[in-house]
Amino acid sequence: MRIVVLDGYTLNPGDNPWDAVAALGELTVHDRTPREAIRERAAGAHMVLTNKTPLDADTIAALPDLAYIGVLATGYDVVDIRAAAARSIPVCNVPGYGTEAVAQHVFAFLLELCRRIARHDASVKVGNWSANKDWCFWETTQIELTGKAMGIVGFGNMGKRVGQIANAFGMKVLAYSPNTRTMPGYEPFAYVSLDELFARSDVVTLHCPLTDATRGMVNRVRLASMKQGAILINTARGPLLDEAAVAAALNDNHLGGLGVDVVAVEPIRPDNPLLTAKNCLITPHLAWATLTARQTLMRVTAGNIRAFLAGAPTNVVKAPTV
């Protein structure tokens, strides 16, 4: 079996070997693949692995030997699932590998936005504490999480883990999920509508997939419904936000802070309005990328391939029915 990896660098920049996958076939790894080279590099492959390199319907149709698609991530919006299903090609992802890493990143954003540690560290180091008349000072209002309402959009594995951590901080957890109604083992907790979640939450964090229904869901109208000074966090997919509307809400001081690990176009464009917005933290899509998470991703990817070769594929993404 010939296995081609289209964009393997972010999974293994040198510290996470491909040995487990290489043992399963003739492996070719490309660090990254431009769109114009996708078909050429995937030609003749029985298995194609991709993280963010798109495999659209036309590309899938142009690869007659293709029998398996592995997504080196949990999100699978880079693959045309319907086109793959029409040819009985399983698309297998890696759910859950980054749950701990991403959940921790959510709270790294949240704690920084509430306590402004980097700002105060810099202030101390330029002499502002030494010159202060008092034994302490602060340049921003200090916010504690206890008693605040955490709104979680999407209550799968990731959303549930964020909820557990929020509860440990003493936060009230509100969740929106169109599919899940399982109650967690803590209180206070409530499932609410999407509109109610945005209106009642002090913090909103997004953990839903990007679909036609969710694209641009955080728009001007929804932002206006949020509490004055509320915090928004997005570690899911960039296009969930109307970035211009979010930047305006930050600059108007309606939105108290923003933490994003994803943007609509990646790498981020120099003219992205979030780059100059107030109270905005941006990280370069690294929430998932702890070494532990990447090692798990590699291990499960190899396991998915072994299962496929044994005739019982696992972690198969279901084609949408509508």
N, C-alpha and C positions, 0 to 999 in steps of 0.2 A: 504494500500500500504506500502510495506517495502522499506525504503530508506537507503542506505548504503553510507557513505562518506569514501573514501579510504585514503585520506591524508588531513585532515582538519586543522592541526595545524597552518599552515602558514596563513590561512584565519582567524582563531580565536585562537590566543595563550592565550586568556583569556579576551580580551577586546571587542569582537564582537560576541555576543551570537547567537546560532543557533535557537532561538525561532521561527522565522518566517518559517523556514523549518520544524522544529519539529511539528508545528501545522498542517502539511499537510500529515503526515503519521507516521509510526513506524520508528523512526530515530535511527540509530547506527552510531556513529562518531569514526573513527580511526584517531589518530594523523598522522600516517604514516603507509604504508603497503609495506613490502618487496615483491619482485616479486613472491617468492615462496608461498606467502600467499594470493595473489589476488583472485584466484578462490574460495578458501575456504571462505574468508570473503564476497565475492559477491554472493555466492550461495544462492538462494532463494530470492534475492532482485529483486524487480520490477523496481527500479530506482537506478542507481549507479552514484555517483558524484565523479569526480576526477579532480585534478589540474595537477599533473605531473606523477601520477602513470599510466603506460601504459595499455591500453585495446586493445590488438591486435586481429587479426581475430580468432585465436585459443581460446583465452579467451572468446570472445563474443559468439563463437559457443558452449562453455561449460556452458553457463548460459541460460538455456531454459526459465526461468521466466523473463528475462530481457526485459523491454519494453521501457526504457528511459535512455539515458545517458546525464548527465549534466556535462559540462566542467566548472570548477571554474576558468575561465580565458578567455581571448580573443583568444589566440592561441590554436589550437585543434590538433596539430600534434601527440599528445599522443594517439589518438583514430584512429582506422582503420575505416574511414568514409565509405568506400565501403562495408566493412563487415557488418556494422550496417545498411546501406541502404538496403542491400540484404535481411535483415530480417524486414525491415520497422520500424527500431528502430530510432526515431529521436535523433540526437545529437545536443544539444542546448548549445551555449556558451554565454558569457557575453561581447558583444562588447562595447567599449567606456568607461568602468568604470574607467580605469586608464589613460585616455588621458591626463588630466591635470598633474597628478603626474609624468608620464613618460616624458612628454614634459619639465616640469620643471627640471627633472633630467638631460636631455640632456644639458640644459644650465648651470646647476651646474658643469657638466664636462667641458663644453666649457670655462666658465669663469675661472675655476681653471687652466686649461691648458694655457690660455692666460695671466693670471695675477699672477699665482703661489702664491696665498694668504697664503696657509698653510706653504709653504717654508719660506716666508718672516716673518710670525708670529713667526715661530720657531727661525729664525735668530735674530729677535728683542729680544726674550726672553732669548737667550744665551749671550746677551750683545753686539751684533754687531752694533746696532744703537747707544747705549751709547758711544761706542768707536770710532764712525765714526767722521771724520773731517768735514763732511758736514751735513746739516740739513735733507738730504734725501739720500737714496741709493737704488739700486736695483741689484739683483743678476742674473736676467734673463731679456731678452728682453721683454718689456711690449707691448702687442698686443691689439689693439682695434678692435671691430667687424665691425664698420661702414665702408661700402664700400666693405667688403669682400663678396665672393660668397659662399652661403650655398647650397650644393647639397643634396637633399632629395630623397633617394631611397625608393619608395613606397609612394603614395600620397593619402592614405585613410584618415580616421579621424585623426589618429595620425600625419601623415606627414603634413596634412593641418594645424594642430595646431602648430607644430614646425615652419612651414613656416610663420604663423602669428607673432609668437614671433620674429623670425629672422628679419622679416620686421620691427618690432618695434625697433629693434636694428640698423636699417639702412642697413641691409644686402641685397644683391641681391640674389634672390631665384631661383634656378634651380631645376626642379623636373623630376624624371623618374617614369612613371607609365604606364604599358601596357594596363590598362583598363580605366583610368580616363583622361578626357581632359577638365574638368570643370575649368574655369579660376577663380582664387581668386580675391577678390576685392582690390588688391593692385598691385603696380609696384615698382621696376622692377621684372618681373617674366617671366620664360620661361620653357616650356616642352622641354627636350632634350633627346637624346639617352643615354643609360647607359655609353657607352664609352666616350661620350662628357662630361657627368656629372663628371666622375672621373677626366678627364683631365683639366676641367676648374675650379673646386671648390677649395676653400681654406679650407673648412670644408665639410666633407661627413658624413651624419648621416643615418643609416639604419632603415627603418620602413616597411620592406617587410616580408611576411611569409617565413618559411622554406619549400622549396619544392625540388624535385630532380633538378630543374633548377637553384635554388638559392644556393644550398649547395656548400660551398667553392667558392662563387662568388668573394670574395675579395682575390685573389690569387697573386702570384708573378708578373704575367704580368700586372694585373690591378693596383697593387701597383706602379709598375714602371711607369705607365702612369700618376700618380698623381703629382701635383706640389711639388717641394722640400719644405719641411716644412709644408705640409698640415696636417690637423688634421682629425682623423677618430673616429667616435663614433658609438657604437653598443649597443642599448638597446632592440634589437629585439630577435634574436636567435643566440646562440654561433656558431653553425656550418656554419653560413654564412661566417665566416672567416677561411682562412687557417692560423691557429695561428702561426705556425712556420715561415711562410713567413712574417706575420705582425711583429713578434718579430725581424726578421732580418732587416726589413725596419726601425724599430725604432732604433735598435743598430747601423745601418749604417748612421743614421741621415737623411735618406731620408724622412721618416715620422716624422713630428714634434711632434706629440703627439697622444695618444690613450686613449679613455675612454670607458670601457666596463662594462656593468652590467650583462652580460651573457657570458658564455664560453661553449666550445663544450661538456665537461663532467662536470656535477654539482652534488655535490660540486666539486670545483676545485681540480684537482690533484696536489700533491706537485711538480711534474716535468713539469707542464705546462710552456712553454717557456715565456709566458707573465709575469709570476711572477718576472722574473729577467730582463725584457726588460727595456730600458731607456724610461723616459717620458710616463709611462703607469699608468693610474688610473684604479683600479678594485674595483667594489662594488659587494656585494654578492646577486645579483638578487633581489634587494630591491626597484628598481625604482617605481614599481607598488604599494608598500606596505604602503602608507599613511593610517591612520585610516579612513579618509574620503573615499578613494577609496575602502578599504576593506568593509566598511559598504554598499557602493553602490553595490559592488559585491554580498554581501549577500542578499540584497533587490531584485536585479534583478534575482538572482538564485531562490529565492522563487517565484517570479513572473513567471518565466519560467515554474516551476512545476505546479503552479495554471493553467496556460494556457494549459499545456498538459492535466491535469485532466479534463479541460473543453472541451477537444477535438479540441483545436485550438492552437497547439504549436507555440511558437514564438522563434526568434533567432535560427532557425534551420540551421545548417551548410549544405551546398549543397555538395553532393558527387561529386568528380571530374569526368569529362566526358572522360578524356584521361589518 
